[in-house]
């Protein structure tokens, strides 16, 4: 996505608040701004897109954080690429976790509350097409696509995955 299209895309999904520009579009499982890119069919992190397109390339091993500390801010002037260790330190200072195990625990809690069971997810993955998956399970077509591409209900491949919920089957 070029700079102009990206600016246009973002401008429709933000509200200005104080000096920040807060994202009101889709988010990742951890609540960070995320968006579907046309042609890619998976979520990308909005702040990384903005940095890469409007500020400059993100050095390897760096993550994009906000200097204002706001979780949903996407204002170009508030974005900064920092090494992962620095991002973890900043998050800890704000009392936030930056931890894969915590992410997985949160994901499992969300799944436990969801009406879409693991059996339904399995059926969606095994159906020949997304449309048939939709017809068999009643899950919306868009969500069936997302499950089949791995954008939703990602298999939890972390070695910690099994610690929190033995009821979520690990995929072989
Ligand atoms: Zn901000």
Backbone and ligand atoms as CSV (ligand in chain L), in Angstrom:
chain,resi,resn,atom,element,x,y,z
A,1,UNK,N,N,0.851,-1.198,0.000
A,1,UNK,CA,C,0.000,0.000,0.000
A,1,UNK,C,C,0.887,1.249,0.000
A,2,UNK,N,N,0.625,2.152,-0.953
A,2,UNK,CA,C,1.476,3.337,-0.999
A,2,UNK,C,C,1.073,4.348,0.074
A,3,UNK,N,N,1.894,5.387,0.220
A,3,UNK,CA,C,1.727,6.322,1.336
A,3,UNK,C,C,0.349,6.989,1.338
A,4,UNK,N,N,-0.104,7.417,0.159
A,4,UNK,CA,C,-1.387,8.112,0.104
A,4,UNK,C,C,-2.556,7.202,0.462
A,5,UNK,N,N,-2.518,5.983,-0.083
A,5,UNK,CA,C,-3.603,5.046,0.222
A,5,UNK,C,C,-3.606,4.671,1.696
A,6,UNK,N,N,-2.409,4.495,2.242
A,6,UNK,CA,C,-2.303,4.149,3.665
A,6,UNK,C,C,-2.882,5.283,4.527
A,7,UNK,N,N,-2.506,6.530,4.203
A,7,UNK,CA,C,-3.035,7.681,4.958
A,7,UNK,C,C,-4.551,7.722,4.896
A,8,UNK,N,N,-5.080,7.463,3.700
A,8,UNK,CA,C,-6.527,7.492,3.493
A,8,UNK,C,C,-7.204,6.373,4.301
A,9,UNK,N,N,-6.628,5.185,4.229
A,9,UNK,CA,C,-7.156,4.019,4.943
A,9,UNK,C,C,-7.214,4.306,6.445
A,10,UNK,N,N,-6.123,4.865,6.957
A,10,UNK,CA,C,-6.032,5.124,8.401
A,10,UNK,C,C,-6.990,6.231,8.828
A,11,UNK,N,N,-7.106,7.270,7.988
A,11,UNK,CA,C,-7.921,8.424,8.380
A,11,UNK,C,C,-9.384,8.040,8.643
A,12,UNK,N,N,-9.830,6.917,8.024
A,12,UNK,CA,C,-11.220,6.491,8.232
A,12,UNK,C,C,-11.389,5.668,9.505
A,13,UNK,N,N,-10.287,5.338,10.163
A,13,UNK,CA,C,-10.365,4.422,11.317
A,13,UNK,C,C,-9.727,4.999,12.571
A,14,UNK,N,N,-9.694,6.304,12.666
A,14,UNK,CA,C,-9.084,6.931,13.850
A,14,UNK,C,C,-9.967,8.044,14.401
A,15,UNK,N,N,-9.766,8.343,15.681
A,15,UNK,CA,C,-10.345,9.551,16.268
A,15,UNK,C,C,-9.204,10.344,16.903
A,16,UNK,N,N,-9.268,11.656,16.759
A,16,UNK,CA,C,-8.240,12.498,17.369
A,16,UNK,C,C,-8.608,12.697,18.835
A,17,UNK,N,N,-7.653,12.480,19.716
A,17,UNK,CA,C,-7.926,12.705,21.135
A,17,UNK,C,C,-6.679,13.304,21.767
A,18,UNK,N,N,-6.824,14.528,22.279
A,18,UNK,CA,C,-5.646,15.241,22.777
A,18,UNK,C,C,-4.655,15.374,21.646
A,19,UNK,N,N,-3.403,15.027,21.906
A,19,UNK,CA,C,-2.413,15.107,20.835
A,19,UNK,C,C,-2.271,13.771,20.120
A,20,UNK,N,N,-3.077,12.793,20.505
A,20,UNK,CA,C,-2.956,11.454,19.929
A,20,UNK,C,C,-4.005,11.196,18.850
A,21,UNK,N,N,-3.709,10.219,18.017
A,21,UNK,CA,C,-4.653,9.759,17.006
A,21,UNK,C,C,-4.939,8.290,17.329
A,22,UNK,N,N,-6.129,8.049,17.883
A,22,UNK,CA,C,-6.418,6.709,18.404
A,22,UNK,C,C,-7.115,5.832,17.371
A,23,UNK,N,N,-6.616,4.635,17.248
A,23,UNK,CA,C,-7.126,3.651,16.302
A,23,UNK,C,C,-8.442,3.063,16.814
A,24,UNK,N,N,-9.477,3.059,15.957
A,24,UNK,CA,C,-10.746,2.456,16.343
A,24,UNK,C,C,-11.105,1.284,15.417
A,25,UNK,N,N,-10.162,0.889,14.577
A,25,UNK,CA,C,-10.389,-0.240,13.668
A,25,UNK,C,C,-10.106,-1.561,14.367
A,26,UNK,N,N,-9.846,-2.588,13.588
A,26,UNK,CA,C,-9.583,-3.927,14.142
A,26,UNK,C,C,-8.324,-3.919,14.996
A,27,UNK,N,N,-8.265,-4.895,15.894
A,27,UNK,CA,C,-7.047,-5.025,16.699
A,27,UNK,C,C,-6.552,-6.463,16.667
A,28,UNK,N,N,-5.326,-6.636,17.105
A,28,UNK,CA,C,-4.763,-7.975,17.248
A,28,UNK,C,C,-5.313,-8.596,18.530
A,29,UNK,N,N,-4.964,-9.851,18.784
A,29,UNK,CA,C,-5.441,-10.541,19.993
A,29,UNK,C,C,-4.996,-9.809,21.254
A,30,UNK,N,N,-3.904,-9.058,21.169
A,30,UNK,CA,C,-3.399,-8.350,22.342
A,30,UNK,C,C,-3.865,-6.898,22.380
A,31,UNK,N,N,-4.785,-6.535,21.482
A,31,UNK,CA,C,-5.368,-5.195,21.554
A,31,UNK,C,C,-4.588,-4.114,20.829
A,32,UNK,N,N,-3.615,-4.504,20.023
A,32,UNK,CA,C,-2.866,-3.493,19.271
A,32,UNK,C,C,-3.495,-3.304,17.883
A,33,UNK,N,N,-3.415,-2.064,17.352
A,33,UNK,CA,C,-4.027,-1.787,16.049
A,33,UNK,C,C,-3.547,-2.762,14.972
A,34,UNK,N,N,-4.508,-3.360,14.274
A,34,UNK,CA,C,-4.167,-4.313,13.213
A,34,UNK,C,C,-5.117,-4.093,12.054
A,35,UNK,N,N,-4.708,-4.459,10.854
A,35,UNK,CA,C,-5.604,-4.301,9.705
A,35,UNK,C,C,-5.346,-5.390,8.684
A,36,UNK,N,N,-6.400,-5.658,7.900
A,36,UNK,CA,C,-6.254,-6.604,6.812
A,36,UNK,C,C,-5.734,-5.827,5.609
A,37,UNK,N,N,-4.710,-6.346,4.959
A,37,UNK,CA,C,-4.223,-5.690,3.749
A,37,UNK,C,C,-4.827,-6.383,2.537
A,38,UNK,N,N,-5.301,-5.605,1.565
A,38,UNK,CA,C,-5.855,-6.237,0.360
A,38,UNK,C,C,-4.799,-7.152,-0.277
A,39,UNK,N,N,-5.226,-8.350,-0.645
A,39,UNK,CA,C,-4.301,-9.243,-1.340
A,39,UNK,C,C,-3.445,-10.092,-0.428
A,40,UNK,N,N,-3.423,-9.820,0.866
A,40,UNK,CA,C,-2.573,-10.600,1.759
A,40,UNK,C,C,-3.421,-11.530,2.626
A,41,UNK,N,N,-4.632,-11.048,2.995
A,41,UNK,CA,C,-5.568,-11.833,3.778
A,41,UNK,C,C,-5.003,-12.295,5.114
A,42,UNK,N,N,-4.165,-11.471,5.704
A,42,UNK,CA,C,-3.850,-11.718,7.103
A,42,UNK,C,C,-3.672,-10.355,7.744
A,43,UNK,N,N,-3.790,-10.330,9.062
A,43,UNK,CA,C,-3.688,-9.041,9.737
A,43,UNK,C,C,-2.236,-8.596,9.810
A,44,UNK,N,N,-2.027,-7.324,9.579
A,44,UNK,CA,C,-0.696,-6.758,9.792
A,44,UNK,C,C,-0.841,-5.669,10.848
A,45,UNK,N,N,0.259,-5.408,11.543
A,45,UNK,CA,C,0.216,-4.412,12.595
A,45,UNK,C,C,0.259,-3.021,11.969
A,46,UNK,N,N,-0.710,-2.199,12.344
A,46,UNK,CA,C,-0.862,-0.886,11.733
A,46,UNK,C,C,0.381,-0.012,11.962
A,47,UNK,N,N,0.901,-0.021,13.179
A,47,UNK,CA,C,2.052,0.849,13.475
A,47,UNK,C,C,3.284,0.466,12.666
A,48,UNK,N,N,3.455,-0.827,12.433
A,48,UNK,CA,C,4.593,-1.263,11.609
A,48,UNK,C,C,4.422,-0.780,10.165
A,49,UNK,N,N,3.170,-0.873,9.677
A,49,UNK,CA,C,2.890,-0.398,8.322
A,49,UNK,C,C,3.193,1.090,8.193
A,50,UNK,N,N,2.730,1.859,9.175
A,50,UNK,CA,C,2.928,3.308,9.132
A,50,UNK,C,C,4.418,3.628,9.171
A,51,UNK,N,N,5.122,2.956,10.064
A,51,UNK,CA,C,6.557,3.230,10.178
A,51,UNK,C,C,7.266,2.895,8.870
A,52,UNK,N,N,6.998,1.699,8.358
A,52,UNK,CA,C,7.692,1.247,7.149
A,52,UNK,C,C,7.360,2.121,5.942
A,53,UNK,N,N,6.123,2.608,5.883
A,53,UNK,CA,C,5.691,3.358,4.698
A,53,UNK,C,C,5.955,4.858,4.826
A,54,UNK,N,N,5.746,5.421,6.004
A,54,UNK,CA,C,5.799,6.880,6.135
A,54,UNK,C,C,7.031,7.395,6.882
A,55,UNK,N,N,7.702,6.532,7.637
A,55,UNK,CA,C,8.861,7.007,8.400
A,55,UNK,C,C,10.146,6.430,7.820
A,56,UNK,N,N,10.192,5.118,7.715
A,56,UNK,CA,C,11.384,4.476,7.162
A,56,UNK,C,C,11.414,3.014,7.548
A,57,UNK,N,N,12.358,2.247,6.980
A,57,UNK,CA,C,12.421,0.814,7.256
A,57,UNK,C,C,12.638,0.538,8.752
A,58,UNK,N,N,12.048,-0.548,9.240
A,58,UNK,CA,C,12.212,-0.936,10.649
A,58,UNK,C,C,13.420,-1.869,10.733
A,59,UNK,N,N,14.429,-1.492,11.512
A,59,UNK,CA,C,15.617,-2.357,11.604
A,59,UNK,C,C,15.250,-3.733,12.164
A,60,UNK,N,N,15.990,-4.757,11.784
A,60,UNK,CA,C,15.738,-6.116,12.272
A,60,UNK,C,C,15.728,-6.166,13.791
A,61,UNK,N,N,14.831,-6.964,14.357
A,61,UNK,CA,C,14.764,-7.114,15.811
A,61,UNK,C,C,14.148,-5.927,16.529
A,62,UNK,N,N,13.650,-4.945,15.756
A,62,UNK,CA,C,13.021,-3.772,16.370
A,62,UNK,C,C,11.502,-3.911,16.324
A,63,UNK,N,N,10.847,-3.314,17.312
A,63,UNK,CA,C,9.392,-3.234,17.300
A,63,UNK,C,C,9.004,-1.768,17.359
A,64,UNK,N,N,7.797,-1.477,16.843
A,64,UNK,CA,C,7.348,-0.080,16.816
A,64,UNK,C,C,6.490,0.182,18.053
A,65,UNK,N,N,6.897,1.168,18.840
A,65,UNK,CA,C,6.160,1.527,20.056
A,65,UNK,C,C,5.704,2.978,19.947
A,66,UNK,N,N,4.840,3.393,20.888
A,66,UNK,CA,C,4.427,4.799,20.907
A,66,UNK,C,C,5.189,5.534,22.000
A,67,UNK,N,N,5.640,6.737,21.681
A,67,UNK,CA,C,6.345,7.541,22.684
A,67,UNK,C,C,5.351,8.095,23.708
A,68,UNK,N,N,4.057,8.179,23.331
A,68,UNK,CA,C,3.046,8.677,24.274
A,68,UNK,C,C,2.592,7.571,25.229
A,69,UNK,N,N,2.957,6.324,24.940
A,69,UNK,CA,C,2.593,5.208,25.816
A,69,UNK,C,C,1.178,4.715,25.617
A,70,UNK,N,N,0.487,5.285,24.639
A,70,UNK,CA,C,-0.911,4.916,24.423
A,70,UNK,C,C,-0.992,3.649,23.574
A,71,UNK,N,N,-1.831,2.736,24.031
A,71,UNK,CA,C,-1.921,1.420,23.400
A,71,UNK,C,C,-2.474,1.466,21.988
A,72,UNK,N,N,-3.359,2.413,21.699
A,72,UNK,CA,C,-3.998,2.421,20.385
A,72,UNK,C,C,-3.596,3.615,19.514
A,73,UNK,N,N,-2.633,4.429,19.990
A,73,UNK,CA,C,-2.231,5.603,19.209
A,73,UNK,C,C,-1.480,5.179,17.938
A,74,UNK,N,N,-1.820,5.812,16.815
A,74,UNK,CA,C,-1.123,5.507,15.562
A,74,UNK,C,C,-0.577,6.786,14.920
A,75,UNK,N,N,-0.439,7.848,15.722
A,75,UNK,CA,C,0.053,9.104,15.173
A,75,UNK,C,C,1.510,8.939,14.744
A,76,UNK,N,N,1.805,9.312,13.515
A,76,UNK,CA,C,3.148,9.119,12.965
A,76,UNK,C,C,4.218,9.714,13.882
A,77,UNK,N,N,3.943,10.912,14.409
A,77,UNK,CA,C,4.918,11.607,15.255
A,77,UNK,C,C,5.145,10.894,16.589
A,78,UNK,N,N,4.230,10.003,16.974
A,78,UNK,CA,C,4.369,9.310,18.261
A,78,UNK,C,C,4.962,7.913,18.119
A,79,UNK,N,N,5.339,7.540,16.890
A,79,UNK,CA,C,5.849,6.182,16.680
A,79,UNK,C,C,7.367,6.160,16.653
A,80,UNK,N,N,7.897,5.084,17.198
A,80,UNK,CA,C,9.344,4.953,17.267
A,80,UNK,C,C,9.704,3.470,17.233
A,81,UNK,N,N,10.697,3.123,16.399
A,81,UNK,CA,C,11.163,1.733,16.362
A,81,UNK,C,C,12.266,1.558,17.399
A,82,UNK,N,N,12.082,0.602,18.294
A,82,UNK,CA,C,13.092,0.346,19.331
A,82,UNK,C,C,13.389,-1.150,19.372
A,83,UNK,N,N,14.567,-1.522,19.885
A,83,UNK,CA,C,14.857,-2.954,20.022
A,83,UNK,C,C,13.843,-3.608,20.956
A,84,UNK,N,N,13.605,-4.892,20.755
A,84,UNK,CA,C,12.592,-5.625,21.523
A,84,UNK,C,C,12.805,-5.476,23.037
A,85,UNK,N,N,14.063,-5.558,23.466
A,85,UNK,CA,C,14.357,-5.470,24.909
A,85,UNK,C,C,13.902,-4.117,25.471
A,86,UNK,N,N,14.119,-3.069,24.691
A,86,UNK,CA,C,13.704,-1.719,25.093
A,86,UNK,C,C,12.174,-1.635,25.177
A,87,UNK,N,N,11.498,-2.244,24.203
A,87,UNK,CA,C,10.029,-2.245,24.200
A,87,UNK,C,C,9.494,-2.964,25.432
A,88,UNK,N,N,10.139,-4.063,25.797
A,88,UNK,CA,C,9.720,-4.822,26.984
A,88,UNK,C,C,9.893,-3.978,28.239
A,89,UNK,N,N,11.020,-3.250,28.303
A,89,UNK,CA,C,11.296,-2.415,29.467
A,89,UNK,C,C,10.239,-1.312,29.591
A,90,UNK,N,N,9.924,-0.666,28.456
A,90,UNK,CA,C,8.932,0.412,28.450
A,90,UNK,C,C,7.554,-0.120,28.876
A,91,UNK,N,N,7.196,-1.316,28.376
A,91,UNK,CA,C,5.900,-1.902,28.721
A,91,UNK,C,C,5.847,-2.219,30.219
A,92,UNK,N,N,6.957,-2.745,30.745
A,92,UNK,CA,C,7.015,-3.089,32.170
A,92,UNK,C,C,6.867,-1.828,33.027
A,93,UNK,N,N,7.468,-0.714,32.572
A,93,UNK,CA,C,7.361,0.562,33.290
A,93,UNK,C,C,5.909,1.014,33.390
A,94,UNK,N,N,5.131,0.694,32.359
A,94,UNK,CA,C,3.715,1.079,32.381
A,94,UNK,C,C,2.864,0.024,33.074
A,95,UNK,N,N,3.515,-1.032,33.567
A,95,UNK,CA,C,2.777,-2.087,34.263
A,95,UNK,C,C,2.093,-3.049,33.315
A,96,UNK,N,N,2.551,-3.075,32.041
A,96,UNK,CA,C,1.953,-4.009,31.093
A,96,UNK,C,C,2.856,-5.221,30.932
A,97,UNK,N,N,2.260,-6.297,30.523
A,97,UNK,CA,C,3.049,-7.488,30.237
A,97,UNK,C,C,3.465,-7.481,28.776
A,98,UNK,N,N,4.566,-8.091,28.497
A,98,UNK,CA,C,5.019,-8.237,27.113
A,98,UNK,C,C,5.566,-9.651,27.055
A,99,UNK,N,N,4.671,-10.580,27.020
A,99,UNK,CA,C,5.069,-11.929,27.342
A,99,UNK,C,C,4.193,-12.909,26.576
A,100,UNK,N,N,4.814,-13.834,25.872
A,100,UNK,CA,C,4.087,-14.783,25.032
A,100,UNK,C,C,3.136,-15.646,25.878
A,101,UNK,N,N,3.591,-16.069,27.053
A,101,UNK,CA,C,2.754,-16.934,27.891
A,101,UNK,C,C,1.478,-16.205,28.299
A,102,UNK,N,N,1.599,-14.909,28.606
A,102,UNK,CA,C,0.420,-14.123,29.005
A,102,UNK,C,C,-0.523,-13.967,27.814
A,103,UNK,N,N,0.049,-13.755,26.637
A,103,UNK,CA,C,-0.769,-13.650,25.417
A,103,UNK,C,C,-1.577,-14.915,25.204
A,104,UNK,N,N,-0.925,-16.059,25.364
A,104,UNK,CA,C,-1.592,-17.335,25.130
A,104,UNK,C,C,-2.713,-17.528,26.137
A,105,UNK,N,N,-2.440,-17.178,27.392
A,105,UNK,CA,C,-3.458,-17.328,28.436
A,105,UNK,C,C,-4.684,-16.477,28.083
A,106,UNK,N,N,-4.438,-15.252,27.621
A,106,UNK,CA,C,-5.538,-14.347,27.254
A,106,UNK,C,C,-6.334,-14.929,26.077
A,107,UNK,N,N,-5.592,-15.461,25.096
A,107,UNK,CA,C,-6.245,-16.058,23.928
A,107,UNK,C,C,-7.138,-17.224,24.335
A,108,UNK,N,N,-6.619,-18.060,25.239
A,108,UNK,CA,C,-7.390,-19.231,25.664
A,108,UNK,C,C,-8.645,-18.811,26.427
A,109,UNK,N,N,-8.551,-17.750,27.207
A,109,UNK,CA,C,-9.718,-17.234,27.922
A,109,UNK,C,C,-10.771,-16.773,26.925
A,110,UNK,N,N,-10.313,-16.037,25.882
A,110,UNK,CA,C,-11.244,-15.570,24.849
A,110,UNK,C,C,-11.913,-16.755,24.159
A,111,UNK,N,N,-11.126,-17.789,23.885
A,111,UNK,CA,C,-11.681,-18.950,23.181
A,111,UNK,C,C,-12.680,-19.684,24.054
A,112,UNK,N,N,-12.403,-19.759,25.349
A,112,UNK,CA,C,-13.311,-20.457,26.256
A,112,UNK,C,C,-14.667,-19.748,26.302
A,113,UNK,N,N,-14.645,-18.404,26.129
A,113,UNK,CA,C,-15.892,-17.638,26.170
A,113,UNK,C,C,-16.611,-17.650,24.826
A,114,UNK,N,N,-15.889,-18.000,23.764
A,114,UNK,CA,C,-16.458,-17.937,22.428
A,114,UNK,C,C,-17.477,-19.057,22.217
A,115,UNK,N,N,-18.496,-18.779,21.402
A,115,UNK,CA,C,-19.472,-19.831,21.100
A,115,UNK,C,C,-18.928,-20.789,20.050
A,116,UNK,N,N,-17.791,-20.431,19.436
A,116,UNK,CA,C,-17.188,-21.307,18.427
A,116,UNK,C,C,-16.251,-22.297,19.130
A,117,UNK,N,N,-16.672,-23.555,19.164
A,117,UNK,CA,C,-15.889,-24.568,19.882
A,117,UNK,C,C,-14.720,-25.059,19.025
A,118,UNK,N,N,-13.785,-25.758,19.659
A,118,UNK,CA,C,-12.644,-26.315,18.928
A,118,UNK,C,C,-13.117,-27.315,17.868
A,119,UNK,N,N,-14.220,-28.021,18.174
A,119,UNK,CA,C,-14.768,-28.981,17.211
A,119,UNK,C,C,-15.241,-28.243,15.956
A,120,UNK,N,N,-15.872,-27.071,16.149
A,120,UNK,CA,C,-16.343,-26.282,15.006
A,120,UNK,C,C,-15.150,-25.771,14.200
A,121,UNK,N,N,-14.112,-25.343,14.892
A,121,UNK,CA,C,-12.902,-24.859,14.209
A,121,UNK,C,C,-12.313,-25.973,13.350
A,122,UNK,N,N,-12.279,-27.162,13.947
A,122,UNK,CA,C,-11.762,-28.334,13.240
A,122,UNK,C,C,-12.587,-28.600,11.969
A,123,UNK,N,N,-13.911,-28.533,12.113
A,123,UNK,CA,C,-14.809,-28.775,10.978
A,123,UNK,C,C,-14.587,-27.731,9.883
A,124,UNK,N,N,-14.353,-26.486,10.294
A,124,UNK,CA,C,-14.106,-25.418,9.319
A,124,UNK,C,C,-12.818,-25.705,8.548
A,125,UNK,N,N,-11.798,-26.162,9.261
A,125,UNK,CA,C,-10.518,-26.438,8.611
A,125,UNK,C,C,-10.612,-27.628,7.661
A,126,UNK,N,N,-11.454,-28.604,8.019
A,126,UNK,CA,C,-11.520,-29.837,7.236
A,126,UNK,C,C,-12.474,-29.759,6.038
A,127,UNK,N,N,-13.370,-28.773,6.035
A,127,UNK,CA,C,-14.307,-28.647,4.919
A,127,UNK,C,C,-13.543,-28.338,3.627
A,128,UNK,N,N,-14.055,-28.829,2.478
A,128,UNK,CA,C,-13.339,-28.609,1.212
A,128,UNK,C,C,-13.212,-27.126,0.844
A,129,UNK,N,N,-14.258,-26.346,1.146
A,129,UNK,CA,C,-14.209,-24.916,0.829
A,129,UNK,C,C,-14.735,-24.109,2.021
A,130,UNK,N,N,-14.414,-22.824,2.020
A,130,UNK,CA,C,-14.888,-21.945,3.092
A,130,UNK,C,C,-16.414,-21.866,3.073
A,131,UNK,N,N,-16.979,-21.869,1.864
A,131,UNK,CA,C,-18.423,-21.757,1.734
A,131,UNK,C,C,-19.113,-22.966,2.382
A,132,UNK,N,N,-18.556,-24.154,2.114
A,132,UNK,CA,C,-19.134,-25.361,2.733
A,132,UNK,C,C,-18.935,-25.346,4.241
A,133,UNK,N,N,-17.792,-24.837,4.680
A,133,UNK,CA,C,-17.540,-24.719,6.124
A,133,UNK,C,C,-18.603,-23.832,6.753
A,134,UNK,N,N,-18.916,-22.738,6.071
A,134,UNK,CA,C,-19.942,-21.793,6.527
A,134,UNK,C,C,-21.305,-22.474,6.607
A,135,UNK,N,N,-21.637,-23.257,5.571
A,135,UNK,CA,C,-22.933,-23.934,5.537
A,135,UNK,C,C,-23.037,-25.018,6.613
A,136,UNK,N,N,-21.928,-25.709,6.863
A,136,UNK,CA,C,-21.955,-26.812,7.834
A,136,UNK,C,C,-22.004,-26.312,9.273
A,137,UNK,N,N,-21.322,-25.192,9.556
A,137,UNK,CA,C,-21.168,-24.781,10.954
A,137,UNK,C,C,-22.007,-23.564,11.335
A,138,UNK,N,N,-22.452,-22.808,10.316
A,138,UNK,CA,C,-23.205,-21.590,10.609
A,138,UNK,C,C,-22.317,-20.420,11.004
A,139,UNK,N,N,-21.016,-20.634,11.026
A,139,UNK,CA,C,-20.084,-19.540,11.303
A,139,UNK,C,C,-20.033,-18.651,10.054
A,140,UNK,N,N,-19.923,-17.338,10.235
A,140,UNK,CA,C,-19.960,-16.434,9.085
A,140,UNK,C,C,-18.857,-16.771,8.083
A,141,UNK,N,N,-19.130,-16.491,6.822
A,141,UNK,CA,C,-18.188,-16.842,5.749
A,141,UNK,C,C,-16.831,-16.169,5.979
A,142,UNK,N,N,-16.884,-14.902,6.353
A,142,UNK,CA,C,-15.635,-14.156,6.597
A,142,UNK,C,C,-14.806,-14.804,7.695
A,143,UNK,N,N,-15.500,-15.232,8.741
A,143,UNK,CA,C,-14.789,-15.854,9.862
A,143,UNK,C,C,-14.245,-17.226,9.451
A,144,UNK,N,N,-14.999,-17.946,8.597
A,144,UNK,CA,C,-14.509,-19.237,8.088
A,144,UNK,C,C,-13.209,-19.036,7.298
A,145,UNK,N,N,-13.206,-18.008,6.454
A,145,UNK,CA,C,-11.981,-17.695,5.696
A,145,UNK,C,C,-10.825,-17.436,6.658
A,146,UNK,N,N,-11.111,-16.620,7.678
A,146,UNK,CA,C,-10.059,-16.231,8.625
A,146,UNK,C,C,-9.507,-17.451,9.362
A,147,UNK,N,N,-10.393,-18.381,9.723
A,147,UNK,CA,C,-9.935,-19.593,10.412
A,147,UNK,C,C,-9.076,-20.436,9.466
A,148,UNK,N,N,-9.529,-20.523,8.194
A,148,UNK,CA,C,-8.817,-21.371,7.234
A,148,UNK,C,C,-7.467,-20.799,6.831
A,149,UNK,N,N,-7.336,-19.474,6.830
A,149,UNK,CA,C,-6.034,-18.882,6.476
A,149,UNK,C,C,-5.121,-18.794,7.693
A,150,UNK,N,N,-5.666,-19.053,8.878
A,150,UNK,CA,C,-4.839,-18.975,10.081
A,150,UNK,C,C,-4.843,-17.606,10.728
A,151,UNK,N,N,-5.641,-16.657,10.148
A,151,UNK,CA,C,-5.706,-15.321,10.744
A,151,UNK,C,C,-6.434,-15.369,12.091
A,152,UNK,N,N,-7.369,-16.327,12.221
A,152,UNK,CA,C,-8.073,-16.531,13.490
A,152,UNK,C,C,-7.837,-17.960,13.955
A,153,UNK,N,N,-7.954,-18.157,15.267
A,153,UNK,CA,C,-7.813,-19.494,15.850
A,153,UNK,C,C,-6.513,-20.173,15.420
A,154,UNK,N,N,-5.474,-19.387,15.477
A,154,UNK,CA,C,-4.149,-19.887,15.152
A,154,UNK,C,C,-3.824,-21.068,16.075
A,155,UNK,N,N,-3.272,-22.156,15.540
A,155,UNK,CA,C,-2.851,-23.226,16.452
A,155,UNK,C,C,-1.788,-22.680,17.413
A,156,UNK,N,N,-1.903,-23.039,18.690
A,156,UNK,CA,C,-0.958,-22.521,19.678
A,156,UNK,C,C,0.263,-23.429,19.726
A,157,UNK,N,N,1.329,-22.994,19.066
A,157,UNK,CA,C,2.485,-23.877,18.927
A,157,UNK,C,C,3.544,-23.622,19.991
A,158,UNK,N,N,3.237,-22.747,20.953
A,158,UNK,CA,C,4.219,-22.470,21.985
A,158,UNK,C,C,4.362,-23.654,22.931
A,159,UNK,N,N,5.567,-23.903,23.438
A,159,UNK,CA,C,5.727,-24.971,24.423
A,159,UNK,C,C,4.908,-24.707,25.689
A,160,UNK,N,N,4.485,-23.449,25.900
A,160,UNK,CA,C,3.672,-23.132,27.075
A,160,UNK,C,C,2.187,-23.339,26.803
A,161,UNK,N,N,1.842,-23.514,25.518
A,161,UNK,CA,C,0.438,-23.562,25.130
A,161,UNK,C,C,-0.378,-24.545,25.947
A,162,UNK,N,N,0.192,-25.718,26.179
A,162,UNK,CA,C,-0.551,-26.776,26.847
A,162,UNK,C,C,-0.679,-26.549,28.357
A,163,UNK,N,N,0.134,-25.660,28.902
A,163,UNK,CA,C,0.128,-25.463,30.348
A,163,UNK,C,C,-1.203,-24.935,30.861
A,164,UNK,N,N,-1.849,-24.098,30.034
A,164,UNK,CA,C,-3.000,-23.366,30.532
A,164,UNK,C,C,-4.319,-24.073,30.306
A,165,UNK,N,N,-4.425,-24.818,29.238
A,165,UNK,CA,C,-5.687,-25.477,28.981
A,165,UNK,C,C,-5.482,-26.796,28.252
A,166,UNK,N,N,-5.569,-27.884,28.984
A,166,UNK,CA,C,-5.380,-29.196,28.352
A,166,UNK,C,C,-6.525,-29.531,27.409
A,167,UNK,N,N,-7.608,-28.720,27.407
A,167,UNK,CA,C,-8.742,-29.039,26.551
A,167,UNK,C,C,-8.542,-28.542,25.125
A,168,UNK,N,N,-7.554,-27.679,24.917
A,168,UNK,CA,C,-7.297,-27.204,23.561
A,168,UNK,C,C,-6.295,-28.140,22.910
A,169,UNK,N,N,-6.751,-28.904,21.911
A,169,UNK,CA,C,-5.839,-29.895,21.324
A,169,UNK,C,C,-4.697,-29.237,20.567
A,170,UNK,N,N,-3.528,-29.785,20.701
A,170,UNK,CA,C,-2.379,-29.325,19.924
A,170,UNK,C,C,-2.449,-30.025,18.579
A,171,UNK,N,N,-2.135,-29.281,17.526
A,171,UNK,CA,C,-2.144,-29.909,16.203
A,171,UNK,C,C,-0.817,-30.609,15.948
A,172,UNK,N,N,-0.890,-31.816,15.400
A,172,UNK,CA,C,0.331,-32.585,15.173
A,172,UNK,C,C,1.174,-31.939,14.082
L,1,ZN,ZN,ZN,0.031,9.273,20.884
